[in-house]
């Protein structure tokens, strides 16, 4: 187990962990949009990044109190990946706002 550093070091480590959880989940969310909802592959792609995120959290030396933050980052990555896939499927068009 790594030794705990200063509050600033731990904050940077936590921020890096959250960013990694987010970035790892984006491709899974992107791929998940290609499969029928509640199919086996859909289920696998939702849960695939979680063991990796848990492993990174344990290597970084954080306790279970950080789980909601890492889980939130992973879910946000899934949402962004799915949103991007749907946007590409529509041809990259967005709704236009009128002033």
N, C-alpha and C positions, 0 to 999 in steps of 0.2 A: 504494500500500500504506500503510495507516495506521501511524503511529508507535506503537511499543510504550510502554505506560504502566507504572505501578507494578504490583507483583504483585497488589495488592488490586484495581486496576482490571481487570487481565487476568482475575482470578478471577471478578469480577462479569460480565464480558463472556462468559466461557466458560459460566457458569451460565445466563445469558440465552440463549445459543445452544443449550444443551442443552434448556432449557424450550421454546424455540420449535420445535426438532426434534420434541420429544414432542407438542406441541400441534398441529402441522401434520399429524402422522401419525394422530392419533385419527380425524378424519373419513374418511380413506382406509381405515383398518381397519374402521370402521363400515360403509362402503359395500362393502368387500370381502366381507363376510359374506353379501351378497345374491347373490353370483355363485358358479357352480359352481367347485370347486377346480380349479386349473390351466387355467382358461379364459383367453382373451386379456384380458378385462377384469379378471379376478382378478390376472393378471400385471401389467397396467398400474397398477392401484391399489396394488400392493405397491411398485412402483418410482417412482411419481409424485412423492413428496416428496423423493426423494434428490437430484435436480439442484438443487432449491431449497435444501436443507440444505448442499450443497457450495458453492453460490454464497454463502450467508450466511457460511460458514466462511472463504471466501476474502476476502470483504469485511471480515470482522473481523480478518483478518491472521494467522490461526492456521495452523500447518504441518500436514503430513499426520499427525503424531503424534496429533492430536485425532480423527482419523477413527473409531477404535473407540468413542470416547465418544459421538460424534454418531450413529453407526450404532446403538449400543445404545439411545440415546434414541428414535430413530425406530422401532426394532423394538418397544420398550416401548409407544409410542403406538399402533402397529398392534394389539398384543395387547389393550390397554385398549379400543380402539374396537371390536374384534371381540367382546370379552367383554360390552360394553355392549349391542351389537346382539342377542347371544344371550339376554341377560337380559330385554330388552324383548320378544323373541319368546316367551319363556316366561311372559310376563305380569308380569314384575318380581318373581317369587317367588324366594326364596332358601331354602335348606334351614334348618330350625330345629334349633338345638342344644338338647339337654337338659342341665341342669346335673348 
